[in-house]
C-alpha cells in the first residue's frame, strides 16, 4: 500500500480534523510504524516528496507577511488539537474504576467457600439440608454480583478497544502531520537558503555599489524578513518535536489500554468460568460429604448409645448384687447405736450425780443462812 504523501499549502485550512470512531467489529490494534529519525532531512523523503518540497519552495514569498504568518499554521494547529485530544483521553480515562471492578470481582470470588463447620448431632438431617440450601443461596447471590461486574467489565472492554483504535488513528495522523511539518521546514529552509544566497546578496551588492541609503535599507529589510522567516521555521521545528514526542506518548496510552483489556479478557474468559465450574463441583462434593457425614454421625450415635447402655447395665448389676448381700441392719449401724446408748447413759448418770451433790451443798448453805438470820433477829430484839 502506497504511503500517503502530505500536501503543502500556503493557505491552510485551520478547521480541526475529525477522528472516526470505529465500530465494535472493526476494533484491532495495528503495528506501530518505525519512529522517524531526528532532525528534518531530505533523505527522509521519497523522490516524489523531495520534488514536492522543491516545487513548493519556489512558491514561497518571504516578503509576504501574511504568507509567512500562516506558513505551516495548519499543521501546527493539527498538532495542537491532537495534543489536547491525547491529554483529554488521559484525563477522562478512569483506569482506577476498572481496577476497582477487577478487585471487587476477586473479593466476590473469594467470599464464597464450600467449607462450613458443622456442630452437634441434633436435627442432623434437617441441618444438612438447611446448610446446603444456605450454601446454594449464597452461591446464587455471589454469582449475581459476579455477572453484574462482568457486564460492566465487558462494557469497559468495548470502550477500551474503541479507544485503542482511535489512538491508532491519532498515531497515524500524527505521523502524517509530522511528515507534513518536516516538508514545510525543508521547503522553508531551501527557500531561505536560496534567498540569502541570491536576493539578499544582490540587494547588499547593490547597496554597496550605489551607496544609497534606500538601497541599504532594502537590503536590511530583506535580511530582517529572512530572519523573521527563519524564526517561523524554528517555531515549526518546535512543533515538530512535540509531534515526535506524541508518537511514543500515544503508544504508551494505547499499551496501558491494551494491558487492561487483556486483564479484563482473562477475567471474563478464564477466571469467572473456572470459578463457576469449581463452585458447581464444590456444591456437589458438599452434598456428598453431608450425606456421608450424616451416616457417620448415625453410626457414631448408635455406638455411643450401646456403650452408655452397657456401662449403665454394669453399674446397675453391681449395685443390685451388693444390695442383695447386705443384712436388714448393718453391723456398723448397731455398733454406732450401742455406742450412742452407752454414752447417753453415762451422761445421764453424771448429770444425776452432779445434781445430788449440788442439792446437798445447797441444803448446808440454806441452814447457814437460816442460822445467820435467826442470830441477827435475836440481836435486834435484845
C-alpha positions as CSV (number, residue, x, y, z in Angstrom):
1,X,0.0,0.0,0.0
2,X,1.4,3.4,-1.0
3,X,2.2,5.8,1.8
4,X,0.0,8.9,1.7
5,X,2.0,12.0,0.7
6,X,1.2,15.1,2.8
7,X,0.0,18.1,0.8
8,X,1.6,21.5,1.4
9,X,-0.4,24.8,1.1
10,X,0.2,28.5,1.5
11,X,-3.5,29.0,2.6
12,X,-4.0,26.4,5.3
13,X,-7.5,25.2,6.5
14,X,-7.5,25.8,10.2
15,X,-10.6,23.7,11.0
16,X,-10.0,20.9,13.5
17,X,-9.6,17.4,12.0
18,X,-12.2,14.8,12.9
19,X,-11.4,11.2,14.1
20,X,-13.6,8.3,13.0
21,X,-15.0,6.3,15.9
22,X,-14.6,2.6,15.0
23,X,-17.4,0.0,15.3
24,X,-17.0,-2.8,17.7
25,X,-16.5,-5.3,14.9
26,X,-13.7,-3.3,13.4
27,X,-11.6,-3.0,16.6
28,X,-8.0,-4.0,16.2
29,X,-4.5,-2.7,17.1
30,X,-2.2,-2.2,14.1
31,X,1.5,-2.5,14.3
32,X,3.4,0.7,15.1
33,X,5.3,2.4,12.3
34,X,9.0,2.9,12.7
35,X,9.9,6.0,14.7
36,X,11.1,8.8,12.4
37,X,14.7,10.0,12.6
38,X,15.6,13.1,14.4
39,X,16.1,16.4,12.5
40,X,14.5,17.4,9.2
41,X,16.5,15.9,6.3
42,X,15.8,15.5,2.7
43,X,17.0,11.9,3.0
44,X,13.8,11.1,5.0
45,X,11.6,11.9,2.0
46,X,10.9,9.9,-1.1
47,X,11.9,11.1,-4.5
48,X,8.3,12.3,-5.1
49,X,8.2,14.1,-1.8
50,X,11.5,15.8,-2.4
51,X,10.2,17.1,-5.7
52,X,7.1,18.4,-4.0
53,X,9.3,20.2,-1.4
54,X,11.5,21.8,-4.1
55,X,8.4,22.9,-6.2
56,X,6.7,24.3,-3.1
57,X,9.9,26.2,-2.1
58,X,9.7,28.1,-5.3
59,X,6.2,29.4,-4.4
60,X,7.2,30.8,-1.0
61,X,7.3,34.6,-0.9
62,X,9.4,35.7,2.2
63,X,8.3,39.2,1.6
64,X,4.6,38.3,2.0
65,X,4.0,38.9,5.8
66,X,0.6,37.2,5.7
67,X,2.1,34.1,4.0
68,X,4.9,34.0,6.5
69,X,2.5,34.3,9.4
70,X,0.3,31.4,8.1
71,X,3.2,29.3,6.9
72,X,2.7,25.7,8.3
73,X,-0.1,27.0,10.6
74,X,-2.5,24.3,9.5
75,X,0.0,21.5,10.5
76,X,0.8,23.3,13.8
77,X,-2.9,23.6,14.7
78,X,-3.4,19.9,13.9
79,X,-0.6,19.0,16.3
80,X,-2.1,21.3,19.0
81,X,-5.5,19.7,18.6
82,X,-4.1,16.2,18.8
83,X,-2.1,17.2,21.9
84,X,-5.4,18.4,23.5
85,X,-7.2,15.2,22.5
86,X,-4.4,13.0,23.9
87,X,-4.5,14.9,27.2
88,X,-8.3,14.7,27.3
89,X,-8.1,11.0,26.6
90,X,-5.7,10.5,29.6
91,X,-7.8,12.8,31.9
92,X,-11.2,11.1,31.1
93,X,-10.0,7.5,31.2
94,X,-10.5,6.2,34.7
95,X,-8.3,3.1,34.9
96,X,-8.9,3.1,38.6
97,X,-12.5,2.3,38.1
98,X,-11.7,-0.7,36.0
99,X,-9.0,-1.7,38.6
100,X,-11.6,-1.4,41.4
101,X,-14.0,-3.6,39.4
102,X,-11.4,-6.3,39.0
103,X,-10.6,-6.1,42.7
104,X,-14.3,-6.3,43.6
105,X,-14.5,-9.4,41.3
106,X,-11.7,-11.0,43.2
107,X,-13.4,-10.2,46.6
108,X,-16.7,-11.7,45.4
109,X,-15.0,-14.9,44.1
110,X,-13.2,-15.3,47.4
111,X,-16.3,-14.6,49.5
112,X,-17.9,-18.0,48.6
113,X,-16.4,-21.1,50.2
114,X,-17.8,-24.6,50.2
115,X,-16.2,-25.3,53.6
116,X,-18.6,-24.9,56.6
117,X,-18.2,-26.1,60.2
118,X,-20.9,-28.5,61.4
119,X,-21.5,-29.0,65.1
120,X,-23.7,-31.3,67.2
121,X,-25.9,-34.2,66.4
122,X,-29.4,-32.8,67.0
123,X,-31.5,-32.3,63.9
124,X,-28.7,-33.8,61.8
125,X,-30.5,-34.5,58.5
126,X,-32.5,-31.3,58.8
127,X,-29.4,-29.3,59.4
128,X,-27.6,-30.9,56.5
129,X,-30.4,-29.9,54.1
130,X,-30.5,-26.4,55.6
131,X,-26.8,-26.0,55.2
132,X,-26.9,-27.0,51.5
133,X,-29.8,-24.6,50.9
134,X,-27.9,-21.7,52.6
135,X,-24.8,-22.6,50.5
136,X,-26.8,-22.6,47.3
137,X,-28.5,-19.3,48.1
138,X,-25.1,-17.8,48.9
139,X,-23.7,-19.1,45.6
140,X,-26.6,-17.6,43.7
141,X,-26.1,-14.2,45.3
142,X,-22.4,-14.2,44.6
143,X,-23.0,-15.4,41.0
144,X,-25.4,-12.4,40.5
145,X,-22.8,-10.0,41.8
146,X,-20.1,-11.6,39.6
147,X,-22.3,-11.4,36.5
148,X,-23.1,-7.7,37.2
149,X,-19.4,-6.9,37.5
150,X,-18.6,-9.0,34.4
151,X,-21.2,-7.0,32.4
152,X,-19.6,-3.7,33.5
153,X,-16.1,-5.0,32.6
154,X,-17.4,-6.1,29.2
155,X,-18.7,-2.5,28.6
156,X,-15.3,-1.1,29.7
157,X,-13.5,-3.5,27.4
158,X,-15.5,-2.4,24.4
159,X,-14.8,1.3,25.3
160,X,-11.1,0.5,25.7
161,X,-11.0,-1.3,22.4
162,X,-12.6,1.7,20.7
163,X,-10.1,4.0,22.4
164,X,-7.2,1.8,21.2
165,X,-8.5,2.0,17.6
166,X,-8.9,5.8,17.9
167,X,-5.4,6.1,19.3
168,X,-4.2,4.2,16.2
169,X,-5.8,6.8,14.1
170,X,-4.2,9.5,16.2
171,X,-0.8,7.9,15.8
172,X,-1.2,7.6,12.0
173,X,-2.4,11.2,11.6
174,X,0.4,12.4,13.9
175,X,2.9,10.7,11.6
176,X,1.2,12.4,8.7
177,X,1.4,15.8,10.4
178,X,5.0,15.1,11.4
179,X,5.9,14.4,7.8
180,X,4.0,17.5,6.7
181,X,5.8,19.7,9.2
182,X,9.1,18.2,8.0
183,X,8.3,19.0,4.4
184,X,7.3,22.6,5.4
185,X,10.5,23.1,7.3
186,X,12.7,21.6,4.5
187,X,10.9,23.7,1.9
188,X,11.3,26.8,4.0
189,X,15.0,26.1,4.7
190,X,15.5,25.6,0.9
191,X,13.8,28.9,0.1
192,X,15.6,30.7,2.9
193,X,19.0,29.4,1.8
194,X,18.2,30.4,-1.8
195,X,17.0,33.9,-0.9
196,X,20.0,34.6,1.3
197,X,22.4,33.4,-1.3
198,X,20.7,35.2,-4.2
199,X,18.2,38.0,-3.5
200,X,19.8,39.2,-0.2
201,X,23.3,39.1,-1.7
202,X,22.1,41.1,-4.8
203,X,20.5,43.7,-2.6
204,X,23.6,44.1,-0.5
205,X,25.8,44.4,-3.5
206,X,23.5,47.0,-5.0
207,X,23.7,49.0,-1.7
208,X,27.4,48.8,-1.8
209,X,27.6,49.9,-5.4
210,X,25.2,52.8,-5.2
211,X,25.9,53.8,-1.6
212,X,22.4,55.0,-1.4
213,X,20.6,54.8,2.0
214,X,17.4,53.4,0.5
215,X,19.3,50.5,-1.1
216,X,21.0,49.8,2.2
217,X,17.5,49.9,3.9
218,X,16.1,47.5,1.3
219,X,19.0,45.1,2.0
220,X,18.5,45.4,5.7
221,X,14.7,45.0,5.5
222,X,15.1,41.8,3.4
223,X,17.6,40.5,5.9
224,X,15.0,41.1,8.6
225,X,12.4,39.3,6.5
226,X,14.8,36.3,6.2
227,X,15.4,36.3,10.0
228,X,11.6,36.5,10.6
229,X,11.0,33.6,8.3
230,X,13.9,31.7,10.0
231,X,12.1,32.2,13.3
232,X,8.9,30.9,11.8
233,X,10.8,27.8,10.7
234,X,12.2,27.5,14.2
235,X,8.6,27.5,15.6
236,X,7.7,24.8,13.2
237,X,10.7,22.7,14.4
238,X,9.5,23.1,18.0
239,X,6.1,21.9,16.9
240,X,7.8,19.0,15.0
241,X,9.5,17.9,18.2
242,X,6.1,18.0,20.0
243,X,4.7,15.8,17.2
244,X,7.7,13.5,17.6
245,X,7.0,13.1,21.3
246,X,3.3,12.5,20.7
247,X,4.1,9.2,19.0
248,X,5.5,7.3,22.0
249,X,3.0,9.0,24.3
250,X,0.1,7.7,22.2
251,X,1.6,4.2,22.2
252,X,2.1,4.3,26.0
253,X,-1.5,5.2,26.5
254,X,-2.5,2.6,23.9
255,X,-0.4,0.0,25.6
256,X,-2.0,0.7,29.0
257,X,-5.4,0.3,27.4
258,X,-4.3,-3.0,25.8
259,X,-3.0,-4.4,29.1
260,X,-6.2,-3.5,30.9
261,X,-8.2,-5.1,28.0
262,X,-6.2,-8.3,28.3
263,X,-6.7,-8.3,32.0
264,X,-10.5,-8.0,31.6
265,X,-10.4,-10.6,28.9
266,X,-8.6,-13.0,31.2
267,X,-11.2,-12.4,33.9
268,X,-14.2,-12.9,31.5
269,X,-12.8,-15.9,29.6
270,X,-10.8,-17.8,32.2
271,X,-11.3,-16.7,35.8
272,X,-15.1,-16.4,36.0
273,X,-16.0,-19.6,34.1
274,X,-13.4,-21.5,36.0
275,X,-14.8,-20.2,39.3
276,X,-18.3,-21.2,38.3
277,X,-17.3,-24.7,37.3
278,X,-15.3,-25.2,40.5
279,X,-18.2,-23.9,42.6
280,X,-20.7,-26.3,40.9
281,X,-18.3,-29.1,41.7
282,X,-17.9,-27.9,45.3
283,X,-21.7,-27.9,45.8
284,X,-21.9,-31.5,44.5
285,X,-19.0,-32.5,46.7
286,X,-20.5,-30.7,49.7
287,X,-23.8,-32.6,49.1
288,X,-22.0,-35.9,49.1
289,X,-19.9,-35.0,52.1
290,X,-23.0,-34.1,54.1
291,X,-24.7,-37.4,53.3
292,X,-21.5,-39.3,54.3
293,X,-21.1,-37.2,57.5
294,X,-24.8,-37.8,58.3
295,X,-24.3,-41.6,58.0
296,X,-21.1,-41.4,60.1
297,X,-23.0,-39.4,62.8
298,X,-25.7,-42.0,62.9
299,X,-23.2,-44.8,63.3
300,X,-21.3,-42.9,66.0
301,X,-24.5,-42.1,67.8
302,X,-25.5,-45.8,67.7
303,X,-22.2,-46.9,69.1
304,X,-22.3,-44.2,71.8
305,X,-25.8,-45.4,72.9
306,X,-24.7,-49.0,73.0
307,X,-21.6,-48.1,75.1
308,X,-23.7,-46.0,77.5
309,X,-26.3,-48.8,77.9
310,X,-23.5,-51.3,78.6
311,X,-22.0,-49.0,81.2
312,X,-25.4,-48.4,82.9
313,X,-26.2,-52.2,82.9
314,X,-22.8,-52.9,84.6
315,X,-23.4,-50.3,87.3
316,X,-27.0,-51.5,88.0
317,X,-25.9,-55.2,88.1
318,X,-23.1,-54.5,90.6
319,X,-25.3,-52.3,92.8
320,X,-28.0,-54.9,92.9
321,X,-25.6,-57.7,93.8
322,X,-24.1,-55.6,96.6
323,X,-27.6,-54.7,98.0
324,X,-28.7,-58.3,97.9
325,X,-25.8,-59.3,100.2
326,X,-26.5,-56.7,102.9
327,X,-28.4,-57.6,106.1
328,X,-31.5,-55.8,107.3
329,X,-29.4,-53.7,109.7
330,X,-25.7,-53.2,109.1
331,X,-23.4,-54.2,112.0
332,X,-21.8,-50.8,111.7
333,X,-25.2,-49.3,112.4
334,X,-25.7,-51.5,115.5
335,X,-22.3,-50.6,116.8
336,X,-22.9,-46.9,116.4
337,X,-26.3,-47.2,118.1
338,X,-24.8,-49.1,121.1
339,X,-22.0,-46.5,121.5
340,X,-24.5,-43.7,121.4
341,X,-26.7,-45.5,124.0
342,X,-23.8,-46.1,126.5
343,X,-22.7,-42.5,126.0
344,X,-26.2,-41.3,126.8
345,X,-26.5,-43.4,130.0
346,X,-23.1,-42.2,131.2
347,X,-24.1,-38.6,130.5
348,X,-27.4,-39.1,132.4
349,X,-25.6,-40.7,135.4
350,X,-23.0,-37.9,135.5
351,X,-25.8,-35.3,135.4
352,X,-27.7,-37.1,138.3
353,X,-24.6,-37.3,140.4
354,X,-23.8,-33.6,140.0
355,X,-27.4,-32.7,140.7
356,X,-27.4,-34.7,144.1
357,X,-24.1,-33.1,145.1
358,X,-25.4,-29.6,144.3
359,X,-28.6,-30.2,146.3
360,X,-26.5,-31.3,149.4
361,X,-24.4,-28.2,149.1
362,X,-27.5,-26.1,148.8
363,X,-29.0,-27.6,152.0
364,X,-25.9,-26.8,154.0
365,X,-25.9,-23.2,152.7
366,X,-29.6,-22.8,153.4
367,X,-29.1,-23.9,157.0
368,X,-26.2,-21.5,157.4
369,X,-28.3,-18.7,156.0
370,X,-31.1,-19.5,158.3
371,X,-28.9,-19.6,161.4
372,X,-27.4,-16.2,160.5
373,X,-30.8,-14.7,160.1
374,X,-32.1,-16.0,163.4
375,X,-29.0,-14.7,165.2
376,X,-29.5,-11.3,163.6
377,X,-33.1,-11.2,164.7
378,X,-32.2,-12.0,168.4
379,X,-29.7,-9.2,168.4
380,X,-32.3,-6.7,167.3
381,X,-34.8,-7.8,169.9
382,X,-32.2,-7.6,172.8
